Amino acid sequence: METGFALGAHEVLQVGDIVEVKFHGSLNRADAVVLHDRLAQVYGENGGGFLLADMADLSTIEADARRYMGEWNRTHPLSGAVMYGASFATRTIATLALKVARLMGNEQTEVVFLKNEAEARRWIAARREALGPRGRA
C-alpha cells in the first residue's frame, strides 16, 4: 500500500512499513505530532516500521518538536530509522537529541545517518534481514 500526503511544507509517502519523509524548511511540533502518529499507525499495522528521512532541505527542528520527538521515542520503538542528506549541523543536533533519548532509557530504535537514499535503502534491507523473517523489531 502506498499513501502520500503533505505535512506542512514536508512530503510524506508511506510504502508498506516504511514512512518516507522529505523535509523542507523547519520542522515544528504540530508536524512532528502528525508524522509520529503515522509512524505509530504503521508500527501497529505491521508489527514494525521504518523511518526513511531525506534531510537535505531541512533547515531546523524547532525546540518543541525536538522535545516531543524525544518523549515519543522513549515509548515507541521502530524497526529502524535512517536519515540521509543531513548537514553537519543537523546531524549534530539530531545526534545530541538521540543521546538524550538513550540516556532516558530508549535504546530500542536503531538510528543511522547516511550520505544518500541508495545507502539508506540498503541499510533498511540489511536491518530487515538482521531482524529476522518479518524484519521487525
N, C-alpha and C positions, 0 to 999 in steps of 0.2 A: 504494500500500500504506500502510495506517495501522496503527501499532503504538504502544500506550501502556503505560507501566509506572511504578511508584512508584520513586523514587530517594531512599531515606531519607524525609524529610519533603517532598521535592520531587516534582513531577509532570512526566513526560516523555512527549511524543507525537511520533512520527515520521510525517510525511506526505511520502512521496516522498523528495526530497533535503533536506527541511527538518526539523531537530530542534528542536522547540518545548519550552521548559522554563519552568515556573512555580516559582520558588524560594520556599520558605517557611522562614524562620529562617536558620540558619547553614549554610554550605556547607563540608563537611570534605573532606579529601584522598580518603578512600575513595569518596565520592560523585562527586568530580571525576574520579577514575580511570574509574569506570563510565561517566559521561557522555562523556568523551573517547574511550573505547573505542567507544562508539556512533557518535560523530562520525567516527572513522576508518573504521568499517564502512560508514557511509553514503557517505563520500567514495569509498571503494574500489568500492562497488557502482554508484555513479552518475557517477564521474569528476568529482565536485564535490559541494559541500553547503553548506548554510546553517545557522547557529545563530540562533534567534529566542528571546530570553530576556526573560521578564517578571520584573523585579527589584523590583517594588513591595513585596513582602513578604520580601525578602532582608535579614536583619539584619547579617550579616558574612560575609566569606570568610576562613576560617582561614588562618594564615600558611603551613602546609604545603600547603594547596590552592592558594594563590597561587603558590608556588614550582613546584609540579607543573604548573600551567597554563602558566606562563611557559616552562618547559622543553619541554612538549608543543608549544606554539605555534611554537617555533623550527623544528621539523622537520615540522609538519603544517599545510599551508596549507588554508584553506577558501575557498569562493567568496565568503563574506562572513559577518559576524556583526553582528547588530543587537540592542541591548538597549533596553528601554523601561521606564518607570515607576521608574527608579532614583532614590534620594535623592541629594542633593548629595554627601554623604559617600561613598556607594557609588560614584558616578561618579568622584569624586576618586581613590579607592583604585584603581579599575579603570583609570583613565587613567594613573596612575603605573605600574601593572604593565604596561600595554601599551607605554609609553615604554621601560621596561627591556627588554622583549622586542624592540622595534625596534632598540635600541642593540646588542643581542646578535645582530642580523642577520636578524630576521624582519620583512620589510615585505610579505609575501605576502598576508596576510589583511586585507581592508578591514573595519574595525570602527567602528560608529557608535552613538551614544546618541540616542534619540528620545523624544518625550513619550508616545506611546501605540501600541497594537497596529496600528491602521489605518495610521499613518505608517510603522511598521516593515514591514508587508506591502507597502506601496507602494515602499519602499526596496528590498526584495528583488526585486520585479518590475522596477524600473528597473536594478538591478545585474545581474540575469539578462540583460536586453536589452543592456546595455553590454558584457557578456562574450561576446556572440555567440549564434549559433543554439542551442547546447546550454546556454547560461547557466552555463558552468563557468569556473573559474579557469585 
